[in-house]
Amino acid sequence: MEISKADASASHTHHTLKPKQESAAPELELRGAEILIKALQAENVKYVWGYPGGAVLHIYDAFFKQDTIQHILVRHEQAAVHAADGYARATGDVGVALVTSGPGATNAVTGIATAYMDSIPMVIISGQVPTHAIGMDAFQECDTVGITRPVVKHNFLVKDARDLADTLKKAFHIARSGRPGPVVVDIPKDVSFKKVPYHGYPQSVEMRSYNPVRKGHGGQIRKALQLLLAAKRPYIYTGGGVLLSNASAELRQLVDMLGYPCTNTLMGLGAYPASDRKFLGMLGMHGTVEANNAMQNCDVLLAVGARFDDRVIGNPKHFAQNERKIIHIDIDPSSISKRVRVDIPIVGDVKDVLSEMIAMIKEGATKPDANALGAWWDTIEGWRKTNCLKYDHGKNDIIKPQYVVETLWNMTKDVDTYITSDVGQHQMWAAQYYRFDEPRRWINSGGLGTMGVGIPYAMGIKLAKPESEVFCVTGEGSVQMCIQELSTCLQYNTPIKIVALNNRYLGMVRQWQEVEYEGRYSHSYMDALPNFVKLAEAYGHVGMLIERASDVEPALREARKLKDRTVFMDFRTDPTENVFPMVQAGKGITEMLLSAEDL
């Protein structure tokens, strides 16, 4: 059964069964695996990242017989989900991963939880033992639905091949609508093999229990605007929701019309251009002095697609000390007033709500109070003078990690560039010193903080954006968690550039041990690191060792020239460098450590 491009386009139509006539065409019968392929084709899926195994062999057989979807064979299931996730973050499309039962599914859990915490639209297809063997401790059996339930938006166990098309339609709809998230579809082996009548892929989906609101309540938006326009010290605080709903243009228009200061969370960077004066930098645990002080001292706060999480507002009691009115726009009603009580909740899609706000401002005659706003900006400029991101450039050619990121930004700020990161100090330096002007260019694990995502993310993005430059900023700790994917980069020709800020420590752990544990560095030192240059070469790539600050720029320039090669740059950076500003756990966001002198 060949599933060609012509069949794929036909799979969109929803056949209705006509009454049987003498010469009626025989009913189309397909295996479950073939229906799955038709569904993916109807959803315009271009790439699937996966790893075969017994429970998914019928599905892999169906993949062999089609030519419209490229399957990418990873080296570990965790990376399959991360790569699909990175692809989804950069493109806005639903990422798709395919894993086998048992260890295939359990290996995927970290990737699923990562996507869940950051609200990334994904469909993960997992194989399952045959239906008659479920619950019998069969070979490579695990309760995938049970295991993934806390870290998915929804999951399905398909017990009948006739339900496959409808289930997949629902899975993609749930993944991409409302607050996006990962959906797991668990398919037993016999379900993928069984032949059943196929009536086409459904064009629409009706789910009585799931109807996310898109439009915000007009009255609430009007009330919010009155408050916002009357503010003396307004502040616009935005998160990942702005990017997820592709509302950067609307946010920019709103901020420019009002002239108000704006901040992004770690997940929201690029939603508003970092090069604009109205941008105060990232806020939160490693945010700027001006961003955090404005958050604490504003009188009206407009929160857009952000969730007031612990890394952003620090201690909620400290945050609540100052009187301020809060307007919160979010598509997920359960996120509103979850951590901080808000005054005007607006449930709706960020893009729709901001568009409506902009229209109301244009229609109305009310303008912001220019004198109060001028005074507020004077206060902010005073905080800005602290220049909290200045750092000691070091002596004797020592490489400071901030310098590597700054140099990379200076070289690539005018070309189409994507930056992925792993988790730790290097992630925070990338967020602070790479100034993102465009949305969906900064790809990192925010909510779960998953080490190992950097290379798979970069791999997924490079496949989607072959003409763009893709850099993975990582550390020698994180990079080893999915280092085997260097092999996948070679096989599928995704030439990424890896910028490893190698300080021989699990840097963020070491920093906390220095600050909170009187310098007791328990198991945060890396004593047996591989030779990364040789390792990169063993995988068929280019390796570079950079040990002097004067070599940072030439090395980056050389790596960028090697357009069709993956390059691993091992930058030996200052092992004592810490991320500042820093808010310690339990402290308020204005109680910042600004440098080593504050320790």
Secondary structure by P-SEA (a helix, b strand, c coil): ccccaaaaaacccccccccccccccccccccaaaaaaaaaaaacccbbbbccccccaaaaaaaaacccbbbbbcccaaaaaaaaaaaaaacccbbbbbbbcaaaaaaaaaaaaaaaaabbbbbbbbbbccccccccccccccccccccccccccccccccccaaaaaaaaaaaaaccccbbbbbbbbccccccccccccccccbbbbccbbbbccccaaaaaaaaaaaaaccbbbbbbccccccccaaaaaaaaaaaabbbbbbccccccccccccccccccccccccaaaaaaaacccbbbbccccccccccccccccccbbbbbbbbbcccccccccccccccccccaaaaaaaaaaaaaacccccaaaaaaaaaaaaaaaaccccccccccccccccaaaaaaaaaaaccccbbbbbbcccaaaaaaacccccccccccccccccccccaaaaaaaaaaaacccbbbbbbcccccccccccaaaaaaaaccbbbbbccccccaaaaaaaaaccccccccccccccccaaaaaaaaacbbbbbbccccaaaaaaaaaaaccccbbbbbccccccccccccccccccccccccccccc
